[in-house]
Amino acid sequence: VQLVESGGGTVQPGGSLTLSCAASGLTFRDYTMGWARQVPGKGLEWVSGIHNDGSTYYADSVKGRFTISRDNAKNTVYLQMDRLKPEDTAVYYCATDPYQGQGTQVTVSS
Protein backbone atom coordinates (compact mmCIF):
# COMPACT_ATOMS: atom_id res chain seq x y z
CA VAL A 1 0.00 0.00 0.00
CA GLN A 2 1.26 3.48 -0.89
CA LEU A 3 -0.15 6.79 0.24
CA VAL A 4 1.45 9.84 -1.38
CA GLU A 5 0.58 13.30 -0.13
CA SER A 6 0.99 16.53 -2.04
CA GLY A 7 -0.11 20.14 -1.83
CA GLY A 8 1.67 21.35 1.27
CA GLY A 9 3.45 24.68 1.41
CA THR A 10 3.61 28.04 3.12
CA VAL A 11 0.60 30.30 3.35
CA GLN A 12 -0.32 33.45 5.24
CA PRO A 13 -2.86 33.33 8.07
CA GLY A 14 -6.36 33.34 6.66
CA GLY A 15 -5.21 31.64 3.48
CA SER A 16 -6.13 28.29 1.96
CA LEU A 17 -4.40 25.12 0.84
CA THR A 18 -5.65 21.84 -0.58
CA LEU A 19 -3.85 18.62 0.25
CA SER A 20 -4.17 15.54 -1.91
CA CYS A 21 -3.37 11.92 -1.14
CA ALA A 22 -3.07 9.39 -3.94
CA ALA A 23 -3.54 5.81 -2.76
CA SER A 24 -2.46 2.60 -4.44
CA GLY A 25 -2.28 -1.06 -3.56
CA LEU A 26 -5.68 -1.23 -1.90
CA THR A 27 -9.35 -1.28 -2.86
CA PHE A 28 -9.66 2.41 -2.13
CA ARG A 29 -13.46 2.63 -2.12
CA ASP A 30 -13.65 0.12 0.76
CA TYR A 31 -11.44 2.09 3.15
CA THR A 32 -11.97 4.88 5.61
CA MET A 33 -9.36 7.52 4.82
CA GLY A 34 -8.06 10.15 7.15
CA TRP A 35 -5.70 13.02 7.75
CA ALA A 36 -3.59 13.54 10.82
CA ARG A 37 -0.96 16.11 11.69
CA GLN A 38 2.07 16.34 13.91
CA VAL A 39 4.09 19.19 15.33
CA PRO A 40 7.69 18.41 16.35
CA GLY A 41 7.78 17.26 19.95
CA LYS A 42 4.05 16.54 20.08
CA GLY A 43 1.92 13.51 19.35
CA LEU A 44 -0.08 12.77 16.26
CA GLU A 45 -3.40 14.63 16.12
CA TRP A 46 -6.28 13.27 14.08
CA VAL A 47 -7.72 16.02 11.93
CA SER A 48 -10.41 14.51 9.75
CA GLY A 49 -11.69 11.29 8.25
CA ILE A 50 -14.09 10.10 5.58
CA HIS A 51 -15.76 6.70 5.60
CA ASN A 52 -16.43 4.59 2.53
CA ASP A 53 -20.06 5.75 2.64
CA GLY A 54 -18.91 9.37 2.43
CA SER A 55 -19.68 10.34 6.02
CA THR A 56 -17.09 12.62 7.55
CA TYR A 57 -15.73 13.67 10.90
CA TYR A 58 -13.49 16.50 12.05
CA ALA A 59 -11.48 17.49 15.06
CA ASP A 60 -13.01 20.41 16.92
CA SER A 61 -9.92 22.47 16.15
CA VAL A 62 -10.62 22.39 12.39
CA LYS A 63 -14.40 22.03 12.23
CA GLY A 64 -15.92 24.64 9.94
CA ARG A 65 -12.56 25.45 8.31
CA PHE A 66 -11.40 22.13 6.79
CA THR A 67 -13.29 19.93 4.35
CA ILE A 68 -12.39 16.35 3.54
CA SER A 69 -13.53 14.67 0.34
CA ARG A 70 -12.70 11.65 -1.77
CA ASP A 71 -12.73 10.64 -5.41
CA ASN A 72 -12.99 6.87 -5.60
CA ALA A 73 -12.43 6.92 -9.38
CA LYS A 74 -9.04 8.56 -8.81
CA ASN A 75 -8.15 6.72 -5.58
CA THR A 76 -7.57 10.12 -4.02
CA VAL A 77 -8.59 11.84 -0.81
CA TYR A 78 -8.43 15.61 -0.38
CA LEU A 79 -8.27 18.04 2.51
CA GLN A 80 -9.40 21.56 1.71
CA MET A 81 -8.05 23.87 4.39
CA ASP A 82 -9.49 27.38 4.65
CA ARG A 83 -8.98 30.24 7.11
CA LEU A 84 -5.67 28.74 8.12
CA LYS A 85 -4.13 29.73 11.44
CA PRO A 86 -0.50 29.63 12.61
CA GLU A 87 -1.46 26.78 14.95
CA ASP A 88 -2.33 24.68 11.89
CA THR A 89 1.38 24.52 11.09
CA ALA A 90 2.40 20.84 11.10
CA VAL A 91 3.36 17.89 8.97
CA TYR A 92 0.13 16.47 7.57
CA TYR A 93 -0.18 12.73 6.99
CA CYS A 94 -2.67 10.76 4.98
CA ALA A 95 -3.58 7.51 6.69
CA THR A 96 -5.75 4.43 6.61
CA ASP A 97 -5.24 1.84 9.28
CA PRO A 98 -2.51 0.60 9.47
CA TYR A 99 -0.87 2.64 6.71
CA GLN A 100 0.45 6.19 6.65
CA GLY A 101 2.04 8.40 4.01
CA GLN A 102 5.35 10.21 4.24
CA GLY A 103 3.73 13.53 5.12
CA THR A 104 3.63 17.02 3.66
CA GLN A 105 4.62 20.19 5.49
CA VAL A 106 2.08 22.96 5.98
CA THR A 107 3.37 26.24 7.36
CA VAL A 108 1.07 29.14 8.21
CA SER A 109 3.07 32.28 8.77
CA SER A 110 3.05 35.95 7.92
N, CA, C and O of each residue as an XYZ file, in Angstrom:
440
protein
N       0.854     -1.191      0.000
C       0.000      0.000      0.000
C       0.889      1.240      0.000
O       1.853      1.328      0.760
N       0.551      2.193     -0.862
C       1.262      3.478     -0.886
C       0.278      4.621     -0.766
O      -0.760      4.647     -1.427
N       0.627      5.569      0.095
C      -0.148      6.789      0.241
C       0.815      7.950      0.001
O       1.803      8.098      0.721
N       0.529      8.769     -1.004
C       1.455      9.837     -1.382
C       0.728     11.173     -1.288
O      -0.202     11.456     -2.043
N       1.187     11.990     -0.330
C       0.575     13.301     -0.125
C       1.230     14.359     -0.998
O       2.401     14.250     -1.362
N       0.463     15.371     -1.323
C       0.991     16.533     -2.037
C       0.135     17.740     -1.686
O      -0.959     17.611     -1.137
N       0.663     18.926     -2.019
C      -0.112     20.141     -1.831
C       0.278     20.994     -0.652
O      -0.280     22.074     -0.456
N       1.237     20.528      0.146
C       1.666     21.347      1.267
C       2.422     22.577      0.801
O       2.734     22.718     -0.382
N       2.713     23.471      1.745
C       3.446     24.678      1.413
C       3.323     25.703      2.504
O       2.909     25.395      3.621
N       3.684     26.928      2.177
C       3.612     28.035      3.116
C       2.525     29.000      2.679
O       2.422     29.355      1.504
N       1.722     29.415      3.637
C       0.602     30.301      3.346
C       0.448     31.283      4.493
O       0.816     30.983      5.628
N      -0.087     32.442      4.202
C      -0.323     33.447      5.244
C      -1.571     33.090      6.051
O      -2.463     32.406      5.549
N      -1.632     33.546      7.277
C      -2.859     33.328      8.072
C      -4.092     33.826      7.322
O      -4.086     34.893      6.708
N      -5.140     33.023      7.391
C      -6.358     33.338      6.656
C      -6.408     32.750      5.266
O      -7.448     32.782      4.609
N      -5.282     32.210      4.812
C      -5.210     31.641      3.478
C      -5.738     30.220      3.403
O      -6.256     29.678      4.379
N      -5.595     29.625      2.217
C      -6.127     28.286      1.964
C      -5.076     27.411      1.296
O      -4.188     27.895      0.594
N      -5.200     26.136      1.529
C      -4.405     25.116      0.843
C      -5.276     23.894      0.657
O      -6.195     23.650      1.439
N      -4.987     23.125     -0.381
C      -5.654     21.843     -0.579
C      -4.604     20.742     -0.640
O      -3.707     20.770     -1.483
N      -4.724     19.788      0.250
C      -3.850     18.624      0.254
C      -4.517     17.491     -0.518
O      -5.737     17.329     -0.492
N      -3.691     16.716     -1.200
C      -4.165     15.540     -1.906
C      -3.387     14.331     -1.443
O      -2.225     14.436     -1.049
N      -4.033     13.183     -1.492
C      -3.374     11.921     -1.142
C      -3.791     10.877     -2.168
O      -4.958     10.493     -2.244
N      -2.823     10.425     -2.951
C      -3.072      9.388     -3.942
C      -2.740      8.037     -3.333
O      -1.631      7.825     -2.842
N      -3.701      7.128     -3.365
C      -3.537      5.810     -2.760
C      -3.404      4.743     -3.837
O      -4.015      4.832     -4.902
N      -2.600      3.742     -3.541
C      -2.462      2.601     -4.443
C      -2.213      1.349     -3.621
O      -1.758      1.410     -2.479
N      -2.523      0.210     -4.234
C      -2.279     -1.060     -3.559
C      -3.399     -1.517     -2.650
O      -3.238     -2.479     -1.899
N      -4.525     -0.840     -2.709
C      -5.679     -1.231     -1.897
C      -6.953     -0.928     -2.671
O      -6.947     -0.136     -3.614
N      -8.042     -1.561     -2.265
C      -9.349     -1.277     -2.864
C      -9.877     -0.025     -2.192
O     -10.592     -0.084     -1.192
N      -9.508      1.097     -2.761
C      -9.663      2.405     -2.127
C     -11.092      2.644     -1.632
O     -11.294      3.142     -0.524
N     -12.074      2.291     -2.453
C     -13.465      2.630     -2.118
C     -13.945      1.928     -0.840
O     -14.946      2.335     -0.250
N     -13.239      0.884     -0.415
C     -13.650      0.123      0.759
C     -13.101      0.681      2.067
O     -13.505      0.247      3.146
N     -12.176      1.647      1.977
C     -11.438      2.093      3.148
C     -11.885      3.448      3.658
O     -12.196      4.353      2.883
N     -11.912      3.570      4.983
C     -11.972      4.880      5.613
C     -10.609      5.537      5.466
O      -9.581      4.929      5.764
N     -10.608      6.787      5.004
C      -9.362      7.523      4.815
C      -9.332      8.704      5.773
O     -10.370      9.272      6.110
N      -8.141      9.062      6.202
C      -8.059     10.152      7.153
C      -6.812     10.999      6.987
O      -5.870     10.652      6.275
N      -6.854     12.119      7.676
C      -5.704     13.017      7.750
C      -5.364     13.254      9.220
O      -6.238     13.445     10.065
N      -4.087     13.234      9.485
C      -3.594     13.539     10.821
C      -2.443     14.528     10.672
O      -1.908     14.701      9.577
N      -2.065     15.168     11.758
C      -0.955     16.106     11.692
C      -0.091     15.995     12.938
O      -0.530     15.532     13.991
N       1.137     16.429     12.785
C       2.071     16.343     13.909
C       3.003     17.538     13.915
O       3.574     17.918     12.893
N       3.139     18.113     15.083
C       4.088     19.190     15.327
C       5.290     18.574     16.022
O       5.111     17.710     16.880
N       6.511     18.985     15.686
C       7.693     18.413     16.350
C       7.572     18.465     17.864
O       7.251     19.505     18.439
N       7.834     17.328     18.503
C       7.781     17.260     19.951
C       6.407     16.947     20.506
O       6.245     16.796     21.717
N       5.411     16.848     19.633
C       4.054     16.535     20.080
C       3.554     15.279     19.386
O       4.129     14.827     18.397
N       2.485     14.728     19.914
C       1.924     13.509     19.350
C       1.112     13.777     18.095
O       0.853     14.920     17.719
N       0.726     12.691     17.469
C      -0.080     12.772     16.257
C      -1.499     13.188     16.631
O      -2.088     12.647     17.567
N      -2.040     14.147     15.896
C      -3.404     14.626     16.122
C      -4.273     14.281     14.919
O      -3.970     14.671     13.791
N      -5.341     13.555     15.165
C      -6.278     13.270     14.083
C      -7.026     14.536     13.722
O      -7.512     15.263     14.588
N      -7.108     14.784     12.418
C      -7.721     16.016     11.928
C      -9.094     15.740     11.334
O     -10.069     16.415     11.662
N      -9.161     14.753     10.466
C     -10.409     14.505      9.746
C     -10.390     13.122      9.139
O      -9.327     12.552      8.894
N     -11.580     12.583      8.896
C     -11.690     11.288      8.246
C     -12.943     11.218      7.401
O     -13.901     11.963      7.612
N     -12.918     10.308      6.440
C     -14.086     10.101      5.583
C     -14.267      8.602      5.398
O     -13.345      7.900      4.982
N     -15.467      8.119      5.711
C     -15.757      6.699      5.602
C     -16.066      6.327      4.146
O     -16.214      7.193      3.285
N     -16.159      5.024      3.899
C     -16.431      4.593      2.531
C     -17.842      4.962      2.090
O     -18.136      4.937      0.894
N     -18.715      5.303      3.025
C     -20.056      5.751      2.635
C     -20.129      7.268      2.447
O     -21.187      7.820      2.145
N     -18.979      7.930      2.631
C     -18.908      9.375      2.430
C     -19.133     10.198      3.672
O     -18.964     11.417      3.631
N     -19.512      9.579      4.784
C     -19.685     10.336      6.016
C     -18.328     10.820      6.520
O     -17.305     10.165      6.319
N     -18.338     11.961      7.168
C     -17.091     12.619      7.546
C     -17.055     12.964      9.030
O     -18.093     13.036      9.688
N     -15.869     13.173      9.538
C     -15.725     13.666     10.900
C     -14.504     14.583     10.952
O     -13.578     14.470     10.149
N     -14.536     15.489     11.922
C     -13.495     16.498     12.053
C     -13.136     16.712     13.508
O     -13.978     16.584     14.397
N     -11.891     17.035     13.738
C     -11.481     17.486     15.058
C     -12.110     18.849     15.323
O     -12.328     19.630     14.397
N     -12.397     19.127     16.576
C     -13.010     20.412     16.916
C     -12.145     21.586     16.467
O     -12.661     22.647     16.114
N     -10.841     21.392     16.481
C      -9.916     22.471     16.151
C      -9.996     22.913     14.687
O      -9.547     24.006     14.343
N     -10.566     22.064     13.825
C     -10.622     22.392     12.392
C     -12.040     22.443     11.858
O     -12.257     22.805     10.701
N     -13.004     22.084     12.685
C     -14.401     22.026     12.226
C     -14.838     23.395     11.710
O     -14.614     24.418     12.358
N     -15.462     23.396     10.539
C     -15.917     24.641      9.938
C     -14.877     25.321      9.063
O     -15.196     26.260      8.334
N     -13.629     24.850      9.129
C     -12.557     25.453      8.305
C     -11.982     24.456      7.295
O     -11.568     24.849      6.204
N     -11.955     23.173      7.652
C     -11.400     22.134      6.785
C     -12.535     21.292      6.216
O     -13.562     21.086      6.863
N     -12.331     20.810      4.993
C     -13.293     19.927      4.353
C     -12.568     18.750      3.724
O     -11.663     18.924      2.907
N     -12.974     17.557      4.113
C     -12.393     16.347      3.536
C     -13.321     15.817      2.456
O     -14.544     15.903      2.572
N     -12.727     15.270      1.407
C     -13.526     14.669      0.338
C     -12.714     13.553     -0.301
O     -11.509     13.437     -0.076
N     -13.384     12.743     -1.093
C     -12.703     11.646     -1.769
C     -13.238     11.477     -3.173
O     -14.396     11.777     -3.462
N     -12.364     10.986     -4.043
C     -12.734     10.641     -5.410
C     -12.331      9.186     -5.608
O     -11.161      8.886     -5.846
N     -13.295      8.293     -5.511
C     -12.991      6.865     -5.601
C     -12.495      6.471     -6.997
O     -11.758      5.495     -7.138
N     -12.894      7.223     -8.025
C     -12.433      6.924     -9.384
C     -10.944      7.226     -9.534
O     -10.258      6.618    -10.356
N     -10.448      8.176     -8.726
C      -9.036      8.559     -8.809
C      -8.212      8.019     -7.637
O      -7.019      8.304     -7.530
N      -8.846      7.245     -6.767
C      -8.153      6.716     -5.583
C      -7.462      7.838     -4.800
O      -6.318      7.694     -4.369
N      -8.165      8.939     -4.627
C      -7.571     10.122     -4.019
C      -8.489     10.701     -2.951
O      -9.708     10.753     -3.111
N      -7.870     11.134     -1.859
C      -8.592     11.843     -0.808
C      -7.987     13.239     -0.699
O      -6.782     13.425     -0.863
N      -8.842     14.205     -0.422
C      -8.430     15.606     -0.382
C      -8.725     16.210      0.992
O      -9.605     15.748      1.719
N      -7.972     17.246      1.324
C      -8.271     18.037      2.506
C      -8.188     19.507      2.103
O      -7.101     20.049      1.902
N      -9.341     20.135      1.989
C      -9.404     21.558      1.705
C      -9.307     22.302      3.029
O     -10.130     22.109      3.924
N      -8.294     23.157      3.143
C      -8.050     23.870      4.392
C      -8.215     25.367      4.152
O      -7.451     25.972      3.400
N      -9.200     25.947      4.784
C      -9.494     27.377      4.650
C      -9.278     28.084      5.980
O      -9.214     27.451      7.034
N      -9.168     29.399      5.912
C      -8.981     30.236      7.109
C      -7.892     29.646      8.008
O      -8.083     29.454      9.209
N      -6.771     29.373      7.398
C      -5.674     28.742      8.118
C      -5.115     29.656      9.198
O      -5.081     30.879      9.055
N      -4.674     29.021     10.291
C      -4.127     29.728     11.443
C      -2.691     29.264     11.673
O      -2.325     28.166     11.254
N      -1.881     30.075     12.326
C      -0.501     29.632     12.613
C      -0.453     28.297     13.356
O       0.477     27.513     13.163
N      -1.445     28.035     14.201
C      -1.457     26.782     14.948
C      -1.796     25.571     14.086
O      -1.751     24.439     14.567
N      -2.135     25.795     12.815
C      -2.329     24.679     11.894
C      -1.004     24.200     11.301
O      -0.966     23.192     10.595
N       0.066     24.910     11.584
C       1.384     24.517     11.086
C       1.766     23.150     11.628
O       1.772     22.932     12.839
N       2.086     22.222     10.718
C       2.404     20.843     11.095
C       2.775     20.060      9.844
O       2.627     20.542      8.721
N       3.255     18.854     10.059
C       3.362     17.888      8.966
C       2.031     17.132      8.924
O       1.573     16.595      9.933
N       1.430     17.104      7.750
C       0.130     16.468      7.571
C       0.328     15.106      6.901
O       1.021     14.985      5.891
N      -0.294     14.099      7.485
C      -0.183     12.732      6.989
C      -1.539     12.225      6.545
O      -2.562     12.465      7.186
N      -1.517     11.525      5.441
C      -2.672     10.760      4.982
C      -2.552      9.367      5.591
O      -1.456      8.812      5.665
N      -3.669      8.806      6.024
C      -3.585      7.512      6.688
C      -4.860      6.707      6.510
O      -5.962      7.245      6.405
N      -4.663      5.391      6.480
C      -5.750      4.435      6.612
C      -5.146      3.250      7.337
O      -4.119      2.709      6.929
N      -5.789      2.860      8.403
C      -5.243      1.843      9.285
C      -4.828      0.589      8.521
O      -5.656      0.050      7.788
N      -3.603      0.095      8.647
C      -2.507      0.600      9.474
C      -1.451      1.393      8.702
O      -0.293      1.444      9.115
N      -1.836      2.005      7.599
C      -0.868      2.638      6.706
C      -0.861      4.163      6.868
O      -1.852      4.776      7.266
N       0.273      4.733      6.550
C       0.448      6.185      6.651
C       1.403      6.651      5.566
O       2.358      5.950      5.234
N       1.147      7.844      5.006
C       2.040      8.395      4.005
C       3.279      9.022      4.629
O       3.501      8.939      5.837
N       4.080      9.650      3.775
C       5.346     10.212      4.241
C       5.167     11.623      4.818
O       6.064     12.142      5.483
N       4.034     12.226      4.568
C       3.728     13.532      5.125
C       4.075     14.683      4.198
O       4.947     14.574      3.336
N       3.366     15.797      4.398
C       3.629     17.020      3.660
C       3.556     18.194      4.641
O       2.646     18.274      5.466
N       4.522     19.093      4.536
C       4.622     20.193      5.490
C       3.652     21.307      5.120
O       3.569     21.726      3.966
N       2.925     21.774      6.126
C       2.076     22.957      5.982
C       2.575     23.990      6.994
O       2.657     23.713      8.190
N       2.902     25.164      6.504
C       3.373     26.245      7.363
C       2.476     27.459      7.159
O       2.287     27.927      6.037
N       1.931     27.958      8.255
C       1.072     29.136      8.207
C       1.800     30.254      8.947
O       1.946     30.221     10.169
N       2.246     31.231      8.191
C       3.068     32.280      8.774
C       2.974     33.548      7.942
O       2.853     33.502      6.717
N       3.032     34.673      8.629
C       3.054     35.953      7.919
C       4.498     36.392      7.667
O       4.728     37.449      7.079
